[in-house]
Amino acid sequence: MKLVFLLTVLVNGNVQRSQPIYFEDLRKCTHYARMLTHQGKRYHPIGQRNVKAYCSPKWVTKATKVF
């Protein structure tokens, strides 16, 4: 087993269920989470943005594909 970070994306408050995206490095994961969360920030006032993302630690098997 190895510890990785799962990128979770929410659209309008609903978790998007697709193939999980795992990262070995928390910095890489949070980079993508920030980019998704802040996309279009210039055009949508705070509170009206409908995409949010975050990273959470998960244990996976060594055979799991990780970025």
C-alpha positions as a printed NumPy array, in Angstrom:
array([[  0.   ,   0.   ,   0.   ],
       [  1.065,   3.588,  -0.572],
       [ -0.285,   6.958,   0.505],
       [ -1.497,   9.222,  -2.319],
       [ -3.776,  12.237,  -2.704],
       [ -7.168,  12.01 ,  -4.405],
       [ -8.39 ,  15.027,  -6.381],
       [-12.119,  15.49 ,  -5.794],
       [-14.139,  17.868,  -7.978],
       [-17.564,  19.275,  -7.094],
       [-19.88 ,  20.991,  -9.563],
       [-22.827,  22.838,  -8.037],
       [-22.059,  21.019,  -4.783],
       [-22.254,  17.534,  -6.335],
       [-19.178,  15.298,  -6.352],
       [-18.25 ,  14.332,  -9.894],
       [-17.905,  10.559, -10.042],
       [-15.469,   9.502, -12.717],
       [-12.193,   7.644, -12.789],
       [-10.288,   8.768,  -9.667],
       [ -7.225,  10.969, -10.162],
       [ -4.434,  10.217,  -7.694],
       [ -1.266,  12.244,  -7.152],
       [  1.934,  11.189,  -5.372],
       [  2.7  ,  14.777,  -4.403],
       [  0.291,  16.949,  -2.398],
       [  1.647,  20.083,  -4.09 ],
       [  0.704,  18.805,  -7.544],
       [ -2.748,  17.819,  -6.344],
       [ -3.428,  21.172,  -4.68 ],
       [ -2.142,  22.996,  -7.773],
       [ -4.841,  21.354,  -9.901],
       [ -7.463,  21.828,  -7.169],
       [ -6.704,  25.563,  -7.03 ],
       [ -6.756,  25.914, -10.805],
       [-10.17 ,  24.239, -11.008],
       [-11.595,  26.207,  -8.086],
       [-10.378,  29.596,  -9.32 ],
       [-11.038,  29.206, -13.036],
       [-13.218,  31.995, -14.357],
       [-12.761,  33.964, -11.108],
       [-12.549,  37.181, -13.079],
       [-15.992,  36.647, -14.622],
       [-17.98 ,  35.22 , -11.695],
       [-18.389,  37.011,  -8.357],
       [-17.512,  35.018,  -5.241],
       [-20.392,  32.748,  -4.305],
       [-21.489,  32.244,  -7.905],
       [-18.628,  29.977,  -8.883],
       [-19.976,  26.476,  -9.271],
       [-16.752,  24.415,  -9.429],
       [-14.705,  23.524,  -6.361],
       [-11.933,  20.986,  -5.877],
       [ -9.889,  19.61 ,  -3.002],
       [ -7.36 ,  16.876,  -2.218],
       [ -7.655,  14.142,   0.388],
       [ -5.184,  11.439,   1.451],
       [ -5.981,   7.834,   0.48 ],
       [ -4.232,   4.497,   0.785],
       [ -4.093,   2.575,  -2.513],
       [ -2.371,  -0.548,  -3.789],
       [  1.034,  -0.235,  -5.402],
       [ -0.509,  -1.158,  -8.772],
       [ -2.766,   1.949,  -8.788],
       [ -1.918,   4.508, -11.484],
       [ -0.656,   7.711,  -9.878],
       [  0.38 ,  11.031, -11.459]])
